[in-house]
Amino acid sequence: MSRLLPAKESVWQRSWQPPPYVECDKTDDGRAVCTAAKIRAFPTWELAGKPRLEGVQTIEELKVWSGYQSGGDHSQH
């Protein structure tokens, strides 16, 4: 069984992709993107088909907003 753990971890690591991210204040390109998108607050959350969210959100708020479903209830583990 110990041989499966590294394999599981590597599959998870390969399949996870961070969300698209733009730093609005670090480079001229980032500032231009954020100005064009009319970003007014940090962080700003955008997802196709959803209203824009501005400011800090909890994980629960982001889950509800995005429609995320984990595929199972893992809260009891």
C-alpha positions, 0 to 999 in steps of 0.5 A: 500500500505504501507504493500507492501513496506517491502515485496518488500524490503525483496524479493529484499534483499533475491534475491540479491547475491554479486559477488564472491570476493577474497581479495588478500592481507589479508590472505595466502589463498587469496594470494595463489588464486590470485597467481594461477590466475595470478592476476596482478592488483587490482581490477581484473574482471573475468566473464566466456566467457569474457576477464579479465579486470584489474583496476577500471572500471565505472559501465557503462563499467562493464555493457557493458563488462558483457552484463548486461540488466536491463529488462527495461529502468529505467533512466526516473524515 
